[in-house]
Amino acid sequence: MSARQLAEEIAACRLCERHLPHGVRPVASFSPTARLLIIGQAPGSKVHESGIPWDDASGDRLREWTGLTREQMYDPVQVALVPMGFCYPGKANGGDKPPRPECAPQWHDRVLDVLREERLTLLVGTYAQARYLPESRKLSLVERVRRFRDYLPEYLPLPHPSWRSTLFMRANPWFETEVLPELRNRIARLL
């Protein structure tokens, strides 16, 4: 199956429609040539409205962390954007609901099959890290990110770049001095 056909199937998905209070609008972007894969949580309300992955303040911060321009980030030839849940799950106390659990098992392996094998995958947030780094589940997010070198060259775990990441960065200054330079250097070499 081609990446285009798979993208069309994803766009037509209605798997968890009855659980989505704001309706179905799968948001993902990928192509077989992408050398960088960013796996996030799920679209927020702004992304649900625009249909563009990371089209919000979290995306601005993620671009700042990675050194990617908007043009690079939204070029599927270079960067694949695949959340754990493709649709906006709605609000919960203190933020958005978690990604729908049906989505990643239904689609992720199929998306990964059309991507190139040699790539760097950014695991943004605990949901992506739980799926792709199951051996690290006993670690806290802070410990997982601090040990980022243990998962290279395939994966690089990151905190979610929401407004809360300001607190994370303040409490963990090593993130800016150790993780971000390595992240930017690896992305610059890839692209």
MARMI-379509 format. One line per 4 residues: their letters; for each residue x, y negated, z of N, C-alpha, C, CB. Coordinates in nm, 3 decimals. Glycine has a CB too. Layout:
# MARMI-379509
a) X Y Z X Y Z X Y Z X Y Z | ...
# end
This chain:
# MARMI-379509
msar) 0.085 0.119 0.000 0.000 0.000 0.000 0.088 -0.124 0.000 -0.096 -0.001 0.123 | 0.051 -0.221 -0.078 0.129 -0.345 -0.084 0.097 -0.434 0.036 0.100 -0.420 -0.216 | 0.187 -0.526 0.062 0.166 -0.622 0.171 0.040 -0.705 0.145 0.289 -0.716 0.188 | 0.016 -0.740 0.019 -0.103 -0.818 -0.015 -0.231 -0.740 0.014 -0.099 -0.858 -0.163
qlae) -0.233 -0.614 -0.023 -0.351 -0.531 0.005 -0.374 -0.516 0.155 -0.336 -0.393 -0.059 | -0.265 -0.497 0.229 -0.277 -0.484 0.374 -0.329 -0.614 0.435 -0.141 -0.446 0.436 | -0.278 -0.727 0.389 -0.325 -0.856 0.439 -0.475 -0.873 0.412 -0.246 -0.972 0.374 | -0.521 -0.827 0.297 -0.664 -0.834 0.265 -0.747 -0.745 0.357 -0.688 -0.793 0.119
eiaa) -0.695 -0.626 0.389 -0.764 -0.538 0.484 -0.773 -0.602 0.622 -0.692 -0.402 0.492 | -0.663 -0.661 0.665 -0.661 -0.728 0.796 -0.762 -0.842 0.797 -0.519 -0.780 0.830 | -0.764 -0.921 0.692 -0.859 -1.034 0.685 -1.003 -0.988 0.691 -0.836 -1.113 0.556 | -1.031 -0.867 0.645 -1.168 -0.813 0.646 -1.200 -0.734 0.773 -1.189 -0.724 0.524
crlc) -1.106 -0.722 0.864 -1.125 -0.640 0.984 -1.238 -0.695 1.072 -0.994 -0.634 1.065 | -1.319 -0.604 1.123 -1.427 -0.639 1.215 -1.426 -0.546 1.336 -1.563 -0.632 1.143 | -1.312 -0.485 1.363 -1.297 -0.383 1.466 -1.349 -0.426 1.603 -1.154 -0.344 1.478 | -1.316 -0.545 1.646 -1.358 -0.587 1.780 -1.452 -0.707 1.776 -1.235 -0.621 1.865
erhl) -1.523 -0.723 1.669 -1.613 -0.836 1.648 -1.708 -0.858 1.766 -1.693 -0.816 1.521 | -1.763 -0.751 1.819 -1.862 -0.767 1.928 -1.801 -0.820 2.057 -1.929 -0.633 1.957 | -1.666 -0.821 2.067 -1.598 -0.870 2.186 -1.545 -1.013 2.170 -1.484 -0.778 2.222 | -1.566 -1.071 2.052 -1.507 -1.201 2.023 -1.614 -1.309 2.024 -1.435 -1.198 1.886
phgv) -1.621 -1.389 2.131 -1.728 -1.488 2.144 -1.725 -1.598 2.038 -1.721 -1.550 2.279 | -1.611 -1.621 1.975 -1.599 -1.727 1.875 -1.593 -1.673 1.733 -1.476 -1.811 1.902 | -1.619 -1.545 1.717 -1.620 -1.485 1.585 -1.486 -1.428 1.544 -1.664 -1.586 1.484 | -1.487 -1.363 1.430 -1.369 -1.296 1.377 -1.296 -1.390 1.281 -1.408 -1.163 1.305
rpva) -1.166 -1.405 1.302 -1.081 -1.477 1.207 -0.938 -1.428 1.227 -1.090 -1.634 1.226 | -0.905 -1.312 1.168 -0.769 -1.259 1.184 -0.664 -1.355 1.129 -0.756 -1.123 1.114 | -0.559 -1.376 1.207 -0.452 -1.468 1.170 -0.319 -1.393 1.176 -0.450 -1.594 1.263 | -0.257 -1.375 1.060 -0.125 -1.313 1.050 -0.065 -1.352 0.916 -0.134 -1.156 1.065
sfsp) 0.067 -1.344 0.906 0.137 -1.380 0.783 0.262 -1.293 0.773 0.173 -1.532 0.781 | 0.281 -1.225 0.659 0.398 -1.138 0.646 0.422 -1.105 0.498 0.380 -1.009 0.728 | 0.544 -1.064 0.469 0.579 -1.013 0.337 0.695 -0.915 0.354 0.616 -1.129 0.237 | 0.718 -0.829 0.256 0.824 -0.729 0.268 0.965 -0.786 0.276 0.817 -0.635 0.152
tarl) 0.981 -0.913 0.242 1.115 -0.973 0.242 1.152 -1.042 0.373 1.125 -1.072 0.129 | 1.057 -1.058 0.463 1.082 -1.132 0.588 1.193 -1.065 0.669 0.953 -1.142 0.673 | 1.288 -1.143 0.712 1.398 -1.092 0.794 1.380 -1.125 0.941 1.531 -1.149 0.746 | 1.281 -1.210 0.971 1.248 -1.245 1.108 1.101 -1.214 1.130 1.280 -1.396 1.138
liig) 1.073 -1.140 1.236 0.936 -1.107 1.274 0.910 -1.168 1.410 0.912 -0.952 1.275 | 0.804 -1.247 1.421 0.766 -1.305 1.549 0.634 -1.242 1.590 0.754 -1.462 1.540 | 0.639 -1.169 1.702 0.518 -1.106 1.755 0.477 -1.182 1.881 0.542 -0.953 1.786 | 0.364 -1.249 1.872 0.312 -1.326 1.984 0.195 -1.256 2.050 0.270 -1.464 1.938
qapg) 0.112 -1.331 2.118 -0.001 -1.274 2.192 -0.125 -1.265 2.104 -0.031 -1.357 2.317 | -0.195 -1.376 2.089 -0.315 -1.384 2.007 -0.336 -1.531 1.974 -0.441 -1.322 2.080 | -0.406 -1.560 1.866 -0.431 -1.700 1.833 -0.509 -1.771 1.945 -0.508 -1.710 1.702 | -0.478 -1.896 1.967 -0.556 -1.980 2.057 -0.668 -2.047 1.979 -0.467 -2.085 2.126
skvh) -0.742 -2.133 2.046 -0.858 -2.196 1.984 -0.819 -2.284 1.864 -0.934 -2.280 2.087 | -0.708 -2.356 1.873 -0.665 -2.441 1.761 -0.625 -2.358 1.640 -0.547 -2.530 1.804 | -0.555 -2.248 1.665 -0.516 -2.160 1.555 -0.639 -2.092 1.496 -0.415 -2.054 1.604 | -0.735 -2.058 1.581 -0.860 -1.999 1.531 -0.929 -2.095 1.434 -0.955 -1.964 1.650
esgi) -0.927 -2.223 1.467 -0.990 -2.323 1.380 -0.913 -2.343 1.250 -1.003 -2.455 1.453 | -0.780 -2.352 1.259 -0.700 -2.382 1.140 -0.670 -2.259 1.055 -0.569 -2.447 1.181 | -0.662 -2.143 1.120 -0.623 -2.021 1.049 -0.474 -2.012 1.023 -0.697 -2.013 0.919 | -0.396 -2.099 1.085 -0.250 -2.103 1.066 -0.183 -2.058 1.195 -0.202 -2.247 1.026
pwdd) -0.102 -1.951 1.192 -0.037 -1.903 1.314 0.050 -2.011 1.378 0.048 -1.780 1.282 | 0.050 -2.013 1.509 0.134 -2.105 1.586 0.112 -2.251 1.549 0.281 -2.069 1.567 | -0.008 -2.288 1.510 -0.041 -2.424 1.470 -0.094 -2.502 1.590 -0.144 -2.424 1.355 | -0.010 -2.512 1.693 -0.049 -2.578 1.817 0.077 -2.617 1.894 -0.140 -2.485 1.904
asgd) 0.060 -2.666 2.016 0.176 -2.710 2.094 0.272 -2.595 2.123 0.129 -2.773 2.226 | 0.220 -2.474 2.142 0.308 -2.359 2.164 0.395 -2.334 2.041 0.226 -2.233 2.197 | 0.337 -2.351 1.924 0.414 -2.336 1.801 0.523 -2.441 1.788 0.323 -2.342 1.681 | 0.490 -2.564 1.830 0.591 -2.671 1.828 0.710 -2.634 1.916 0.530 -2.805 1.875
rlre) 0.679 -2.582 2.034 0.787 -2.544 2.126 0.864 -2.424 2.071 0.731 -2.511 2.266 | 0.795 -2.327 2.014 0.863 -2.211 1.958 0.957 -2.253 1.844 0.761 -2.107 1.907 | 0.914 -2.346 1.760 1.002 -2.396 1.653 1.122 -2.468 1.714 0.924 -2.491 1.559 | 1.099 -2.541 1.820 1.211 -2.608 1.888 1.310 -2.504 1.940 1.158 -2.696 2.005
wtgl) 1.261 -2.400 2.005 1.350 -2.295 2.057 1.428 -2.226 1.947 1.270 -2.192 2.134 | 1.360 -2.195 1.836 1.423 -2.115 1.731 1.506 -2.196 1.633 1.317 -2.040 1.655 | 1.480 -2.326 1.625 1.546 -2.409 1.526 1.481 -2.398 1.389 1.692 -2.371 1.516 | 1.368 -2.330 1.380 1.297 -2.319 1.252 1.222 -2.449 1.220 1.198 -2.202 1.256
treq) 1.222 -2.485 1.095 1.137 -2.595 1.052 0.996 -2.540 1.029 1.193 -2.664 0.922 | 0.898 -2.626 1.013 0.762 -2.580 0.980 0.763 -2.504 0.848 0.662 -2.699 0.972 | 0.839 -2.555 0.752 0.846 -2.491 0.621 0.902 -2.349 0.632 0.931 -2.573 0.526 | 1.008 -2.332 0.709 1.065 -2.198 0.728 0.969 -2.105 0.801 1.197 -2.207 0.805
mydp) 0.910 -2.156 0.909 0.823 -2.070 0.989 0.703 -2.021 0.910 0.776 -2.145 1.113 | 0.651 -2.104 0.822 0.532 -2.068 0.746 0.563 -2.014 0.607 0.441 -2.186 0.735 | 0.686 -1.975 0.586 0.724 -1.911 0.461 0.730 -1.761 0.485 0.862 -1.966 0.408 | 0.626 -1.685 0.445 0.624 -1.541 0.473 0.738 -1.464 0.406 0.492 -1.484 0.428
vqva) 0.801 -1.524 0.307 0.917 -1.461 0.244 1.030 -1.449 0.346 0.964 -1.542 0.120 | 1.036 -1.542 0.440 1.142 -1.544 0.541 1.096 -1.494 0.678 1.197 -1.683 0.555 | 0.973 -1.534 0.719 0.927 -1.511 0.856 0.790 -1.444 0.855 0.922 -1.643 0.935 | 0.779 -1.334 0.928 0.650 -1.266 0.947 0.595 -1.307 1.083 0.665 -1.108 0.937
lvpm) 0.467 -1.345 1.087 0.401 -1.389 1.209 0.286 -1.292 1.237 0.349 -1.537 1.198 | 0.305 -1.207 1.337 0.211 -1.098 1.363 0.181 -1.094 1.513 0.270 -0.960 1.313 | 0.064 -1.142 1.555 0.033 -1.138 1.697 -0.011 -0.999 1.743 -0.076 -1.239 1.728 | -0.016 -0.979 1.872 -0.066 -0.852 1.929 -0.215 -0.836 1.901 -0.038 -0.846 2.080
gfcy) -0.287 -0.945 1.904 -0.427 -0.947 1.866 -0.443 -1.052 1.758 -0.520 -0.978 1.988 | -0.504 -1.016 1.645 -0.509 -1.108 1.531 -0.617 -1.214 1.543 -0.531 -1.030 1.406 | -0.711 -1.198 1.636 -0.821 -1.293 1.651 -0.818 -1.360 1.788 -0.957 -1.223 1.629 | -0.873 -1.479 1.794 -0.884 -1.554 1.920 -0.977 -1.479 2.015 -0.935 -1.700 1.894
pgka) -0.927 -1.440 2.133 -1.009 -1.361 2.226 -1.104 -1.442 2.313 -0.920 -1.282 2.313 | -1.091 -1.575 2.314 -1.176 -1.658 2.398 -1.105 -1.701 2.525 -1.304 -1.586 2.432 | -1.172 -1.784 2.602 -1.114 -1.840 2.725 -1.135 -1.748 2.845 -1.175 -1.976 2.755 | -1.043 -1.759 2.938 -1.052 -1.693 3.069 -1.007 -1.795 3.172 -0.963 -1.562 3.075
nggd) -1.016 -1.760 3.297 -0.968 -1.850 3.403 -0.819 -1.874 3.386 -0.999 -1.792 3.544 | -0.779 -1.998 3.374 -0.637 -2.032 3.364 -0.576 -2.017 3.227 -0.562 -1.949 3.457 | -0.655 -1.995 3.124 -0.600 -1.982 2.990 -0.689 -1.898 2.901 -0.461 -1.921 2.995 | -0.628 -1.834 2.802 -0.704 -1.749 2.711 -0.709 -1.606 2.764 -0.641 -1.751 2.570
kppr) -0.808 -1.532 2.716 -0.816 -1.390 2.747 -0.698 -1.318 2.682 -0.952 -1.329 2.698 | -0.666 -1.198 2.731 -0.558 -1.121 2.668 -0.596 -1.080 2.525 -0.524 -0.997 2.751 | -0.496 -1.045 2.444 -0.527 -0.994 2.310 -0.615 -0.870 2.320 -0.398 -0.962 2.232 | -0.704 -0.851 2.226 -0.788 -0.732 2.223 -0.698 -0.608 2.211 -0.891 -0.738 2.106
peca) -0.721 -0.506 2.293 -0.633 -0.388 2.293 -0.645 -0.300 2.169 -0.663 -0.304 2.414 | -0.751 -0.317 2.090 -0.769 -0.234 1.971 -0.679 -0.277 1.854 -0.913 -0.237 1.927 | -0.640 -0.400 1.853 -0.578 -0.460 1.735 -0.439 -0.403 1.703 -0.567 -0.609 1.754 | -0.346 -0.412 1.796 -0.209 -0.366 1.767 -0.204 -0.219 1.728 -0.120 -0.389 1.889
pqwh) -0.274 -0.127 1.798 -0.270 0.013 1.754 -0.329 0.033 1.614 -0.346 0.100 1.853 | -0.425 -0.048 1.578 -0.487 -0.037 1.445 -0.396 -0.087 1.334 -0.617 -0.114 1.443 | -0.321 -0.195 1.358 -0.253 -0.264 1.248 -0.100 -0.269 1.255 -0.302 -0.401 1.243 | -0.041 -0.272 1.373 0.102 -0.301 1.380 0.189 -0.203 1.303 0.146 -0.302 1.522
drvl) 0.169 -0.074 1.318 0.254 0.022 1.247 0.241 0.004 1.096 0.218 0.166 1.286 | 0.122 -0.026 1.051 0.101 -0.046 0.907 0.173 -0.171 0.858 -0.050 -0.056 0.876 | 0.170 -0.279 0.938 0.244 -0.400 0.900 0.394 -0.372 0.902 0.209 -0.518 0.995 | 0.442 -0.306 1.006 0.585 -0.279 1.015 0.633 -0.193 0.898 0.618 -0.209 1.148
dvlr) 0.547 -0.106 0.849 0.584 -0.021 0.736 0.609 -0.100 0.607 0.475 0.081 0.711 | 0.548 -0.216 0.593 0.571 -0.295 0.472 0.685 -0.397 0.488 0.445 -0.368 0.432 | 0.734 -0.415 0.610 0.844 -0.508 0.634 0.978 -0.438 0.615 0.835 -0.569 0.776 | 1.080 -0.515 0.588 1.214 -0.459 0.575 1.260 -0.404 0.710 1.314 -0.566 0.523
eerl) 1.342 -0.301 0.707 1.387 -0.239 0.831 1.488 -0.326 0.904 1.448 -0.103 0.803 | 1.572 -0.394 0.831 1.674 -0.479 0.893 1.614 -0.616 0.919 1.801 -0.491 0.803 | 1.576 -0.637 1.043 1.514 -0.764 1.081 1.537 -0.787 1.230 1.361 -0.765 1.047 | 1.519 -0.910 1.270 1.517 -0.946 1.412 1.371 -0.968 1.449 1.605 -1.075 1.443
tllv) 1.329 -0.907 1.560 1.192 -0.923 1.607 1.193 -1.000 1.739 1.123 -0.785 1.625 | 1.127 -1.115 1.739 1.110 -1.193 1.862 0.983 -1.143 1.930 1.103 -1.347 1.833 | 0.996 -1.098 2.053 0.882 -1.050 2.132 0.842 -1.161 2.228 0.918 -0.917 2.210 | 0.740 -1.235 2.189 0.701 -1.356 2.260 0.590 -1.323 2.360 0.655 -1.467 2.161
gtya) 0.627 -1.318 2.488 0.530 -1.292 2.593 0.524 -1.146 2.635 0.394 -1.336 2.548 | 0.456 -1.122 2.744 0.456 -0.989 2.806 0.381 -0.883 2.726 0.398 -0.998 2.942 | 0.278 -0.920 2.652 0.202 -0.819 2.578 0.288 -0.755 2.469 0.077 -0.882 2.516 | 0.361 -0.836 2.395 0.450 -0.783 2.291 0.562 -0.702 2.354 0.508 -0.897 2.205
qary) 0.616 -0.749 2.465 0.726 -0.679 2.530 0.680 -0.546 2.587 0.785 -0.766 2.639 | 0.559 -0.540 2.640 0.508 -0.414 2.695 0.496 -0.308 2.585 0.372 -0.436 2.762 | 0.455 -0.348 2.467 0.439 -0.251 2.357 0.572 -0.210 2.297 0.350 -0.310 2.247 | 0.661 -0.304 2.276 0.784 -0.274 2.203 0.905 -0.245 2.290 0.815 -0.388 2.114
lpes) 0.897 -0.277 2.418 1.004 -0.244 2.512 0.945 -0.168 2.631 1.079 -0.374 2.560 | 0.881 -0.055 2.607 0.810 0.013 2.716 0.901 0.056 2.830 0.739 0.135 2.662 | 1.028 0.080 2.800 1.122 0.120 2.906 1.149 0.006 3.004 1.252 0.167 2.844 | 1.111 -0.115 2.967 1.139 -0.232 3.053 1.016 -0.277 3.133 1.190 -0.348 2.968
rkls) 0.912 -0.198 3.134 0.787 -0.240 3.199 0.802 -0.272 3.347 0.684 -0.134 3.183 | 0.896 -0.208 3.412 0.914 -0.234 3.556 0.986 -0.366 3.583 0.992 -0.119 3.620 | 1.042 -0.423 3.479 1.111 -0.552 3.494 1.011 -0.666 3.486 1.220 -0.568 3.387 | 1.042 -0.776 3.552 0.962 -0.896 3.536 0.997 -0.960 3.402 0.986 -0.996 3.654
lver) 0.912 -1.051 3.358 0.941 -1.124 3.235 1.077 -1.194 3.246 0.829 -1.226 3.206 | 1.103 -1.256 3.360 1.230 -1.326 3.380 1.347 -1.230 3.364 1.234 -1.392 3.519 | 1.338 -1.112 3.425 1.447 -1.015 3.416 1.466 -0.966 3.272 1.422 -0.896 3.508 | 1.356 -0.942 3.203 1.361 -0.894 3.065 1.429 -0.998 2.975 1.219 -0.863 3.013
vrrf) 1.388 -1.125 2.989 1.448 -1.231 2.907 1.594 -1.250 2.944 1.370 -1.365 2.925 | 1.625 -1.242 3.072 1.764 -1.257 3.116 1.853 -1.148 3.058 1.772 -1.255 3.268 | 1.798 -1.029 3.040 1.874 -0.916 2.985 1.857 -0.906 2.833 1.829 -0.785 3.052 | 1.830 -1.015 2.767 1.798 -1.015 2.624 1.902 -0.941 2.541 1.786 -1.157 2.574
rdyl) 2.029 -0.946 2.580 2.135 -0.881 2.503 2.117 -0.729 2.498 2.273 -0.915 2.562 | 2.051 -0.673 2.600 2.028 -0.528 2.603 1.940 -0.481 2.488 1.965 -0.488 2.736 | 1.861 -0.569 2.431 1.764 -0.531 2.328 1.807 -0.568 2.187 1.631 -0.595 2.358 | 1.916 -0.643 2.178 1.969 -0.683 2.048 2.038 -0.564 1.981 2.066 -0.802 2.062
peyl) 2.047 -0.557 1.851 2.013 -0.660 1.753 1.869 -0.652 1.703 2.106 -0.650 1.637 | 1.791 -0.555 1.751 1.656 -0.537 1.697 1.554 -0.634 1.756 1.611 -0.395 1.721 | 1.557 -0.650 1.888 1.456 -0.730 1.958 1.520 -0.840 2.041 1.370 -0.641 2.048 | 1.444 -0.949 2.057 1.484 -1.054 2.149 1.358 -1.100 2.223 1.554 -1.174 2.073
plph) 1.347 -1.067 2.352 1.230 -1.107 2.430 1.235 -1.255 2.471 1.217 -1.019 2.554 | 1.119 -1.319 2.462 1.107 -1.460 2.500 0.983 -1.479 2.587 1.101 -1.551 2.374 | 0.982 -1.581 2.671 0.857 -1.616 2.739 0.761 -1.676 2.637 0.883 -1.715 2.858 | 0.635 -1.681 2.671 0.541 -1.749 2.582 0.570 -1.900 2.590 0.391 -1.718 2.622
pswr) 0.573 -1.969 2.477 0.611 -2.112 2.478 0.495 -2.207 2.512 0.666 -2.149 2.343 | 0.406 -2.166 2.599 0.296 -2.253 2.641 0.351 -2.362 2.734 0.184 -2.171 2.713 | 0.264 -2.448 2.781 0.306 -2.555 2.873 0.373 -2.496 2.997 0.185 -2.642 2.913 | 0.335 -2.372 3.034 0.395 -2.309 3.152 0.543 -2.280 3.134 0.321 -2.181 3.184
stlf) 0.589 -2.272 3.010 0.730 -2.242 2.987 0.821 -2.354 3.038 0.755 -2.218 2.838 | 0.766 -2.473 3.054 0.844 -2.582 3.114 0.888 -2.541 3.255 0.761 -2.714 3.119 | 0.797 -2.482 3.330 0.830 -2.434 3.464 0.932 -2.321 3.457 0.703 -2.386 3.537 | 0.914 -2.230 3.361 1.008 -2.119 3.343 1.148 -2.175 3.316 0.963 -2.027 3.226
mran) 1.158 -2.271 3.226 1.287 -2.326 3.189 1.352 -2.402 3.304 1.273 -2.418 3.069 | 1.270 -2.471 3.381 1.323 -2.544 3.496 1.378 -2.448 3.601 1.213 -2.632 3.558 | 1.309 -2.336 3.623 1.351 -2.237 3.723 1.465 -2.148 3.673 1.234 -2.151 3.764 | 1.485 -2.143 3.542 1.585 -2.054 3.483 1.670 -2.129 3.381 1.517 -1.932 3.416
pwfe) 1.760 -2.215 3.428 1.839 -2.297 3.335 1.924 -2.215 3.238 1.928 -2.391 3.412 | 1.957 -2.091 3.272 2.033 -2.003 3.182 1.959 -1.979 3.050 2.061 -1.869 3.251 | 1.826 -1.995 3.050 1.750 -1.973 2.927 1.796 -2.071 2.818 1.597 -1.990 2.954 | 1.815 -2.197 2.855 1.858 -2.297 2.757 2.006 -2.287 2.722 1.828 -2.436 2.809
tevl) 2.087 -2.243 2.817 2.231 -2.238 2.791 2.278 -2.106 2.732 2.306 -2.265 2.918 | 2.204 -1.996 2.756 2.247 -1.865 2.706 2.156 -1.809 2.598 2.254 -1.767 2.820 | 2.025 -1.809 2.622 1.933 -1.744 2.530 1.911 -1.827 2.403 1.798 -1.719 2.600 | 1.878 -1.954 2.419 1.845 -2.035 2.301 1.960 -2.048 2.201 1.802 -2.172 2.346
pelr) 2.084 -2.070 2.244 2.192 -2.075 2.144 2.207 -1.943 2.068 2.324 -2.109 2.212 | 2.196 -1.830 2.138 2.205 -1.700 2.072 2.089 -1.680 1.975 2.207 -1.585 2.175 | 1.970 -1.719 2.017 1.851 -1.710 1.933 1.869 -1.792 1.805 1.726 -1.758 2.010 | 1.909 -1.917 1.820 1.926 -2.004 1.704 2.035 -1.953 1.610 1.959 -2.145 1.749
nria) 2.146 -1.906 1.667 2.255 -1.856 1.584 2.211 -1.734 1.503 2.377 -1.821 1.670 | 2.141 -1.643 1.566 2.095 -1.522 1.495 1.996 -1.558 1.384 2.029 -1.422 1.596 | 1.906 -1.649 1.412 1.809 -1.690 1.310 1.879 -1.761 1.195 1.701 -1.780 1.371 | 1.973 -1.850 1.226 2.045 -1.921 1.121 2.120 -1.822 1.031 2.144 -2.023 1.183
rll) 2.180 -1.718 1.089 2.252 -1.617 1.009 2.154 -1.536 0.922 2.332 -1.521 1.101 | 2.036 -1.507 0.976 1.937 -1.429 0.901 1.881 -1.506 0.782 1.823 -1.389 0.992 | 1.851 -1.633 0.803 1.783 -1.710 0.701 1.880 -1.795 0.621 1.678 -1.797 0.764
# end
